[in-house]
Amino acid sequence: MPIFRARAATTACFAANGVAIGAWAASVPVIQSAFALSAPALGGLLLELAAGAIAAMLLAGGIADRMGSARVMRAATWAIAVVLPLPAFAPHAPALGLCIVLLGLSTGTSDVAMNAQASEVERRYGRPIMSSFHAGFSIAGLGGAVFASAFGLALSALPVAGLALAASLLGGVPDPGRPPGERPPRLALPSRSMFGLCLLAGACMAAEGAMADWSGIYMRDFANAPARFAGLGFAAFSLAMTLGRLGGDAVVRRIGRQVTIRLGGLVAAVGLGLALAVPAIGPAAAGFLLVGLGLANVVPAVYSAGAATGLVPPATGIAMVATVGYGGFLLGPPAIGGVAGLLGLRAALVLVVGACLLVAALSRRVANGPNLVDGI
């Protein structure tokens, strides 16, 4: 029974993080209007969120390895519930910036700790279940966006707090013990031994970021989609990613992590290639759907692999992978924009095809450590 309770608690924390991210995303236009932020000022604010998250990820791996991922996961989820409504009450822009940094710190810490706990729960199950946690995050993100749109950012703290309370009551499982005298690093800077996995995560999340920021513009300017349908490409991508994660554990059980990542990268590359080769609404939307389907289970599989390499403590491995992955998510879209300014958006998105192919090529890196599926 404890393992089922731990799985439910971890799912609750994934959902809480998803609600918070979705609520924040839905509230960005409201906050921009309320504080009369220019586009550059808003960009700076979003960078503050990213800086807080990355700083937390660098530190959270060592903290979780010392204190236990379940304890840190629950504490970080409560912290999200406390700081999420603060931007709605900020009296001026500097205070708003501080609130955003705190939100980044809490969500970044939660991201590392909950994935570390998920990897330990998965290990005790003896079969892949990581995708189900990430599916919960994706579904809750949609729910958080809808909730915040209807009731505002401040009240969005209520479902987060409810999920944090559920996780606290359900508990968790202890992390595997460390050899005597071993001390996890204080900063989870990517190590040479983890370079391949980290690069894989960065390539995948750079492609995800490109879909989030550029798919709508491509649909409008190249696929000739009317303005009201410009979001169709990202909608198809998001739907496919959510559905892919719901079925992802069964896929990983059948074919293994390595093959899942390799095929996923190839499917994503083919899908985006279709969208670029046939710039019309139907083919472009179908192509973005294939990108979502292909990338859906890459990050969950890489997180599992990062925790199971045996080269570094589990939470530290996840922190390394998450930090580089999140960096790719943030830096990929601006890089696409820079290349688009020189060569055009279609040419720039060819780089994303290359990132998907790099994901497929690096899939062999997940075979370096212990795995849950024979033959990976």
C-alpha positions as CSV (number, residue, x, y, z in Angstrom):
1,M,0.0,0.0,0.0
2,P,2.7,2.6,0.8
3,I,4.0,2.5,-2.8
4,F,0.5,3.3,-4.2
5,R,0.2,6.1,-1.7
6,A,3.6,7.4,-2.8
7,R,2.6,7.3,-6.4
8,A,-0.6,9.2,-5.6
9,A,1.4,11.8,-3.6
10,T,3.9,12.3,-6.4
11,T,1.1,12.6,-9.0
12,A,-0.5,15.3,-6.8
13,C,2.7,17.3,-6.8
14,F,3.1,17.0,-10.5
15,A,-0.4,18.2,-10.9
16,A,0.1,21.1,-8.5
17,N,3.2,22.2,-10.5
18,G,1.1,21.9,-13.7
19,V,-1.7,24.0,-12.3
20,A,0.7,26.7,-11.2
21,I,2.5,26.8,-14.6
22,G,-0.8,26.8,-16.5
23,A,-2.3,29.5,-14.2
24,W,0.7,31.7,-14.6
25,A,0.8,31.3,-18.4
26,A,-2.9,32.3,-18.6
27,S,-2.3,35.3,-16.3
28,V,0.7,36.8,-18.2
29,P,-1.5,39.0,-20.4
30,V,-3.5,40.2,-17.4
31,I,-0.3,41.1,-15.5
32,Q,1.2,42.8,-18.6
33,S,-1.9,45.1,-18.8
34,A,-2.1,45.7,-15.1
35,F,1.5,46.9,-14.9
36,A,1.6,48.5,-18.4
37,L,4.6,46.4,-19.3
38,S,6.2,46.9,-22.7
39,A,7.2,43.8,-24.6
40,P,10.9,44.1,-23.6
41,A,9.9,44.6,-20.0
42,L,7.7,41.5,-20.1
43,G,10.5,39.6,-21.7
44,G,12.8,40.6,-18.8
45,L,10.2,39.5,-16.3
46,L,10.0,36.1,-17.9
47,L,13.7,35.8,-17.8
48,E,13.5,36.5,-14.0
49,L,11.2,33.5,-13.8
50,A,13.6,31.4,-15.7
51,A,16.6,32.6,-13.7
52,G,14.9,31.6,-10.5
53,A,14.0,28.2,-11.8
54,I,17.4,27.4,-13.1
55,A,19.1,28.6,-9.9
56,A,16.8,26.4,-7.9
57,M,17.5,23.4,-10.2
58,L,21.2,23.8,-9.7
59,L,20.7,23.6,-5.9
60,A,17.7,21.4,-5.5
61,G,19.5,18.1,-6.6
62,G,21.9,18.2,-3.7
63,I,19.2,19.4,-1.2
64,A,16.9,16.5,-2.3
65,D,19.7,14.0,-2.0
66,R,20.5,15.2,1.5
67,M,17.0,15.7,2.9
68,G,15.0,13.2,0.8
69,S,13.2,13.9,-2.4
70,A,9.7,13.3,-0.9
71,R,10.2,15.8,1.8
72,V,11.6,18.5,-0.5
73,M,8.9,17.7,-3.1
74,R,6.1,18.4,-0.5
75,A,7.8,21.5,0.9
76,A,8.3,23.0,-2.6
77,T,4.7,22.3,-3.5
78,W,3.5,24.2,-0.4
79,A,5.9,27.0,-1.4
80,I,4.2,27.2,-4.8
81,A,0.8,27.5,-3.1
82,V,2.1,30.4,-1.0
83,V,3.9,32.4,-3.8
84,L,1.6,31.7,-6.7
85,P,-1.0,34.4,-5.7
86,L,1.7,37.0,-4.8
87,P,2.1,38.6,-8.3
88,A,-1.6,39.5,-8.2
89,F,-1.0,41.7,-5.1
90,A,2.3,43.2,-6.1
91,P,2.1,47.0,-5.5
92,H,4.7,47.9,-8.2
93,A,7.0,46.4,-10.8
94,P,10.1,45.7,-8.6
95,A,7.9,43.8,-6.1
96,L,6.4,41.9,-9.0
97,G,9.9,40.9,-10.1
98,L,10.6,39.6,-6.7
99,C,7.4,37.6,-6.7
100,I,8.3,36.1,-10.1
101,V,11.7,35.1,-8.9
102,L,10.2,33.3,-5.9
103,L,7.8,31.5,-8.2
104,G,10.7,30.4,-10.3
105,L,12.6,29.2,-7.3
106,S,9.6,27.2,-6.0
107,T,8.6,25.6,-9.3
108,G,12.3,24.8,-10.1
109,T,12.8,23.1,-6.8
110,S,9.6,21.2,-7.2
111,D,10.5,20.0,-10.7
112,V,13.7,18.4,-9.5
113,A,12.4,16.9,-6.3
114,M,9.2,15.5,-7.8
115,N,11.0,13.9,-10.7
116,A,13.5,12.4,-8.3
117,Q,10.7,10.9,-6.1
118,A,9.0,9.7,-9.3
119,S,12.1,7.9,-10.4
120,E,12.3,6.1,-7.0
121,V,8.6,5.2,-7.1
122,E,9.2,3.9,-10.6
123,R,12.2,1.9,-9.5
124,R,10.1,0.2,-6.8
125,Y,7.3,-0.5,-9.2
126,G,9.8,-2.4,-11.4
127,R,8.2,-1.0,-14.6
128,P,8.1,2.3,-16.4
129,I,5.5,4.7,-14.9
130,M,7.3,8.1,-15.4
131,S,5.1,9.2,-18.4
132,S,2.0,8.9,-16.3
133,F,3.4,11.6,-13.9
134,H,4.2,13.9,-16.8
135,A,0.7,13.3,-18.3
136,G,-0.7,14.5,-15.0
137,F,1.4,17.6,-15.2
138,S,0.2,18.3,-18.8
139,I,-3.5,17.8,-18.0
140,A,-3.3,19.9,-14.8
141,G,-1.5,22.6,-16.8
142,L,-4.6,22.9,-19.0
143,G,-6.8,22.9,-16.0
144,G,-4.8,25.6,-14.3
145,A,-5.0,27.8,-17.4
146,V,-8.8,27.4,-17.5
147,F,-9.1,28.0,-13.7
148,A,-7.0,31.1,-13.8
149,S,-8.9,32.5,-16.8
150,A,-12.1,32.1,-14.9
151,F,-11.2,33.0,-11.3
152,G,-7.8,34.7,-11.5
153,L,-4.3,33.9,-10.4
154,A,-4.8,34.5,-6.7
155,L,-7.5,31.9,-6.3
156,S,-5.5,29.4,-8.4
157,A,-3.5,28.9,-5.2
158,L,-6.4,27.0,-3.7
159,P,-6.2,23.9,-6.0
160,V,-2.4,23.9,-5.6
161,A,-2.8,24.0,-1.8
162,G,-5.3,21.2,-1.9
163,L,-2.9,19.0,-3.9
164,A,-0.1,19.9,-1.5
165,L,-2.3,18.8,1.4
166,A,-3.1,15.5,-0.4
167,A,0.6,14.9,-1.0
168,S,1.4,15.6,2.7
169,L,-1.2,13.2,3.9
170,L,-0.2,10.5,1.5
171,G,3.5,10.6,2.2
172,G,6.3,9.2,0.0
173,V,9.1,6.6,-0.2
174,P,12.6,7.2,1.0
175,D,15.4,7.6,-1.5
176,P,18.0,4.8,-1.9
177,G,20.8,5.1,0.6
178,R,24.2,6.4,-0.4
179,P,27.5,4.6,0.3
180,P,29.1,5.7,3.6
181,G,31.0,9.0,3.2
182,E,29.5,9.9,-0.2
183,R,28.3,13.5,-0.3
184,P,26.2,14.8,-3.2
185,P,27.5,17.9,-4.9
186,R,26.0,21.2,-3.7
187,L,25.6,22.4,-7.3
188,A,24.2,20.1,-10.0
189,L,26.5,21.4,-12.7
190,P,26.3,19.0,-15.7
191,S,29.3,16.6,-15.5
192,R,31.2,15.1,-18.4
193,S,29.8,11.7,-17.7
194,M,26.2,13.1,-18.0
195,F,26.9,15.3,-21.0
196,G,25.1,13.0,-23.5
197,L,21.9,12.8,-21.5
198,C,21.9,16.5,-20.7
199,L,22.4,17.4,-24.4
200,L,19.6,15.0,-25.3
201,A,17.3,16.9,-22.8
202,G,18.4,20.2,-24.1
203,A,17.7,19.3,-27.8
204,C,14.2,17.9,-26.9
205,M,13.1,20.9,-24.8
206,A,14.6,23.4,-27.4
207,A,12.2,21.7,-29.9
208,E,9.3,22.0,-27.4
209,G,10.1,25.6,-26.8
210,A,10.2,26.3,-30.6
211,M,6.7,24.7,-31.0
212,A,5.3,26.9,-28.2
213,D,6.7,30.2,-29.5
214,W,6.9,29.7,-33.3
215,S,4.2,27.3,-34.4
216,G,1.4,29.9,-34.4
217,I,3.5,32.3,-36.4
218,Y,4.3,29.6,-38.9
219,M,0.6,28.7,-39.2
220,R,-0.3,32.4,-39.8
221,D,2.5,33.5,-42.1
222,F,3.3,30.3,-44.1
223,A,0.3,28.0,-43.8
224,N,-2.0,31.0,-44.4
225,A,-4.2,30.2,-41.4
226,P,-6.7,32.9,-40.4
227,A,-5.8,34.6,-37.2
228,R,-8.4,32.7,-35.2
229,F,-6.8,29.4,-36.3
230,A,-3.2,30.4,-35.9
231,G,-3.1,28.4,-32.6
232,L,-4.2,25.2,-34.2
233,G,-0.7,24.0,-34.7
234,F,0.3,24.4,-31.1
235,A,-3.1,22.9,-30.0
236,A,-2.4,19.8,-32.1
237,F,1.1,19.6,-30.7
238,S,-0.1,19.9,-27.0
239,L,-3.0,17.4,-27.5
240,A,-0.7,14.8,-29.1
241,M,1.9,15.3,-26.3
242,T,-0.7,14.8,-23.6
243,L,-2.2,11.7,-25.2
244,G,1.2,10.4,-26.0
245,R,2.2,10.6,-22.3
246,L,-1.0,8.9,-21.2
247,G,0.0,5.9,-23.2
248,G,3.8,6.4,-22.9
249,D,4.4,3.9,-20.1
250,A,2.9,1.0,-22.1
251,V,5.1,2.0,-25.0
252,V,8.3,2.1,-22.9
253,R,7.4,-1.3,-21.3
254,R,7.0,-2.8,-24.8
255,I,10.0,-1.4,-26.6
256,G,12.2,0.2,-23.9
257,R,13.4,3.7,-23.2
258,Q,16.1,3.8,-25.9
259,V,13.9,2.8,-28.8
260,T,11.1,5.1,-27.5
261,I,13.5,8.1,-27.6
262,R,14.9,7.1,-31.0
263,L,11.6,6.6,-32.7
264,G,10.2,9.7,-31.0
265,G,13.0,11.9,-32.4
266,L,12.5,10.4,-35.9
267,V,8.7,10.9,-35.8
268,A,9.1,14.5,-34.6
269,A,11.6,15.2,-37.4
270,V,9.4,13.7,-40.0
271,G,6.4,15.6,-38.7
272,L,8.1,19.0,-38.7
273,G,9.6,18.2,-42.1
274,L,6.0,17.6,-43.4
275,A,4.9,21.0,-41.9
276,L,7.7,22.8,-43.6
277,A,7.5,21.0,-46.9
278,V,3.7,21.5,-47.3
279,P,2.8,24.9,-45.8
280,A,-0.9,24.5,-45.7
281,I,-3.2,24.4,-42.7
282,G,-4.0,20.6,-42.7
283,P,-0.5,19.3,-43.4
284,A,1.1,21.8,-41.0
285,A,-1.3,20.9,-38.2
286,A,-0.8,17.2,-38.9
287,G,3.0,17.8,-38.8
288,F,2.9,19.6,-35.5
289,L,0.7,16.8,-34.1
290,L,3.4,14.3,-35.1
291,V,6.0,16.5,-33.3
292,G,4.0,16.4,-30.1
293,L,3.5,12.6,-30.4
294,G,7.2,12.0,-31.0
295,L,8.5,14.2,-28.2
296,A,5.9,13.3,-25.7
297,N,7.8,10.6,-23.9
298,V,11.4,11.8,-24.4
299,V,11.7,14.0,-21.4
300,P,10.1,11.4,-19.0
301,A,12.4,8.7,-20.3
302,V,15.5,11.0,-20.0
303,Y,14.6,11.9,-16.5
304,S,14.3,8.2,-15.6
305,A,17.6,7.6,-17.2
306,G,19.2,10.6,-15.5
307,A,18.2,9.2,-12.1
308,A,19.4,5.7,-12.8
309,T,22.8,6.1,-14.3
310,G,24.6,5.3,-11.1
311,L,27.2,8.0,-11.9
312,V,25.7,10.6,-9.6
313,P,23.0,10.5,-6.9
314,P,19.5,10.3,-8.4
315,A,18.2,13.8,-7.6
316,T,21.5,15.3,-8.7
317,G,21.3,13.5,-12.1
318,I,17.8,14.8,-12.6
319,A,18.9,18.3,-11.6
320,M,21.6,18.2,-14.3
321,V,19.2,17.0,-17.0
322,A,16.5,19.4,-16.0
323,T,18.8,22.4,-15.9
324,V,20.2,21.8,-19.4
325,G,16.7,20.9,-20.7
326,Y,15.2,24.1,-19.3
327,G,18.1,26.1,-20.7
328,G,17.3,24.6,-24.1
329,F,13.6,25.4,-23.7
330,L,14.5,29.1,-23.0
331,L,17.4,29.6,-25.4
332,G,16.1,27.6,-28.3
333,P,13.2,30.0,-29.4
334,P,15.4,33.1,-29.3
335,A,18.0,31.3,-31.4
336,I,15.3,30.4,-33.9
337,G,14.3,34.0,-34.0
338,G,17.8,35.2,-34.7
339,V,18.2,32.7,-37.6
340,A,14.8,33.6,-38.9
341,G,15.8,37.3,-39.1
342,L,18.7,36.2,-41.4
343,L,17.2,33.3,-43.4
344,G,13.5,33.3,-42.8
345,L,11.4,31.3,-40.4
346,R,11.1,28.1,-42.6
347,A,14.8,27.9,-42.9
348,A,15.2,28.5,-39.1
349,L,12.8,25.7,-38.2
350,V,15.0,23.3,-40.1
351,L,17.3,23.7,-37.1
352,V,14.5,22.2,-35.0
353,V,14.3,19.2,-37.4
354,G,18.0,18.9,-36.7
355,A,17.4,19.0,-32.9
356,C,14.8,16.1,-33.3
357,L,17.3,14.1,-35.2
358,L,19.9,14.8,-32.5
359,V,17.4,13.4,-30.0
360,A,17.2,10.2,-32.0
361,A,21.0,10.0,-32.4
362,L,21.6,10.5,-28.7
363,S,19.1,7.9,-27.6
364,R,21.9,5.4,-27.1
365,R,23.0,7.4,-24.1
366,V,20.2,6.1,-22.0
367,A,21.8,2.6,-22.2
368,N,24.8,3.7,-20.0
369,G,23.1,2.9,-16.7
370,P,20.6,0.5,-15.1
371,N,17.3,0.3,-16.9
372,L,13.9,-1.0,-16.1
373,V,13.4,-2.7,-19.4
374,D,15.6,-5.5,-20.8
375,G,17.3,-4.8,-24.0
376,I,17.5,-1.0,-23.7
